[in-house]
Amino acid sequence: MTTLPTSSNPRLPVLDARLSAAAAYVRPGHPAADIGCDHGKLSAWLAGSGRCPRVFACDLRPDPLEKARRRCAPWADRVDCRLGSGLEVLAPGEADDIIIAGMGAETILDILDAAPWVADGRYNLVLVPATKHSLLRLGLARRGFALQEETLAFAAGRWYSVMNARYDGNTHTPDAWFCLTGKTTGQPGFGDYCAQQYPKLKKYRLGLAPGPEAEAVDGLIRRLEGNT
Ligand SMILES: C[S@@+](CC[C@H](N)C(=O)[O-])C[C@H]1O[C@@H](n2cnc3c(N)ncnc32)[C@H](O)[C@@H]1O
């Protein structure tokens, strides 16, 4: 779990707990790409705080990109706005740190799959799934991306996990408990995070016929109950 130094620059956007935790995983002094930048708060903060010498603010759609361009205008010399899908807007090596925040797990995995060059330990990934945290943990492990750390963050009425990952080539399938909770165990908010996962797992259990998978899910439910 990493925290961000506070800044007194009044022109900087205020980041909520989720984006603050994401910014904290971006390495100072490295060029960074904010994929799906939308409002541009994170891009503006990374450029305006001086944390990154160059920031690529990228989005699939022109309107969000325009919002980001306006927000980043005071630091236009350091921010490069690019329109397009995922990492296709970047040449390999242009950014060392890559943030993909606020998209579903499937979209994040699709973006990684479409850019095989990102499977390289030099890239520091900061991933903030909007949904299906477990699926992202599983998908990363199966592709050889190791979760270095996670930070639980409460924002807009729900818990997010902000994930810091890096490719190490160790492809594997983690156990179901790891998929559910990753590296969040024991952090402030862990009980509430488990409570947020609990109804989803109960709903999933309803659709299962008796058998080994149902038994495994029952085991996970009992573990979640023990943590809430
Ligand atoms: C919910 S917003 C998240 C904004 C910001 N990253 C955050 O976490 O607060 C999702 C943004 O991702 C963009 N987006 C969706 N799919 C994308 C893709 N494949 N490549 C780039 N941007 C994408 C959308 O246009 C939208 O602006």
The ligand as an SDF file (V2000), in Angstrom:
LIG
                    3D

 27 29  0  0  0  0  0  0  0  0999 V2000
  -15.1720    5.4840  -16.5880 C   0  0  0  0  0  0  0  0  0  0  0  0
  -14.0030    6.3470  -17.5350 S   0  0  0  0  0  0  0  0  0  0  0  0
  -12.5970    6.2690  -16.4640 C   0  0  0  0  0  0  0  0  0  0  0  0
  -11.8700    7.5690  -16.3960 C   0  0  0  0  0  0  0  0  0  0  0  0
  -10.6170    7.5580  -15.5310 C   0  0  0  0  0  0  0  0  0  0  0  0
   -9.5950    6.6830  -16.0570 N   0  0  0  0  0  0  0  0  0  0  0  0
  -10.9530    7.1710  -14.1170 C   0  0  0  0  0  0  0  0  0  0  0  0
  -10.6520    6.0390  -13.7310 O   0  0  0  0  0  0  0  0  0  0  0  0
  -11.5410    7.9900  -13.3960 O   0  0  0  0  0  0  0  0  0  0  0  0
  -13.5610    5.1970  -18.8020 C   0  0  0  0  0  0  0  0  0  0  0  0
  -12.8970    5.8730  -19.9960 C   0  0  0  0  0  0  0  0  0  0  0  0
  -12.2510    4.8620  -20.7490 O   0  0  0  0  0  0  0  0  0  0  0  0
  -12.4310    5.1370  -22.1140 C   0  0  0  0  0  0  0  0  0  0  0  0
  -12.2130    3.8710  -22.8250 N   0  0  0  0  0  0  0  0  0  0  0  0
  -13.0280    2.7850  -22.8850 C   0  0  0  0  0  0  0  0  0  0  0  0
  -12.4690    1.8100  -23.6290 N   0  0  0  0  0  0  0  0  0  0  0  0
  -11.2600    2.2920  -24.0330 C   0  0  0  0  0  0  0  0  0  0  0  0
  -10.2130    1.7860  -24.8300 C   0  0  0  0  0  0  0  0  0  0  0  0
  -10.2700    0.5620  -25.3590 N   0  0  0  0  0  0  0  0  0  0  0  0
   -9.1360    2.5640  -25.0490 N   0  0  0  0  0  0  0  0  0  0  0  0
   -9.0450    3.7990  -24.5280 C   0  0  0  0  0  0  0  0  0  0  0  0
  -10.0080    4.3520  -23.7720 N   0  0  0  0  0  0  0  0  0  0  0  0
  -11.1040    3.6080  -23.5210 C   0  0  0  0  0  0  0  0  0  0  0  0
  -13.8280    5.7100  -22.2040 C   0  0  0  0  0  0  0  0  0  0  0  0
  -13.9850    6.4600  -23.3850 O   0  0  0  0  0  0  0  0  0  0  0  0
  -13.8900    6.5470  -20.9300 C   0  0  0  0  0  0  0  0  0  0  0  0
  -13.5070    7.8680  -21.1710 O   0  0  0  0  0  0  0  0  0  0  0  0
  1  2  1  0
  2  3  1  0
  2 10  1  0
  3  4  1  0
  4  5  1  0
  5  6  1  0
  5  7  1  0
  7  8  2  0
  7  9  1  0
 10 11  1  0
 11 12  1  0
 11 26  1  0
 12 13  1  0
 13 14  1  0
 13 24  1  0
 14 15  1  0
 14 23  1  0
 15 16  2  0
 16 17  1  0
 17 18  1  0
 17 23  2  0
 18 19  1  0
 18 20  2  0
 20 21  1  0
 21 22  2  0
 22 23  1  0
 24 25  1  0
 24 26  1  0
 26 27  1  0
M  CHG  2   2   1   9  -1
M  END
$$$$
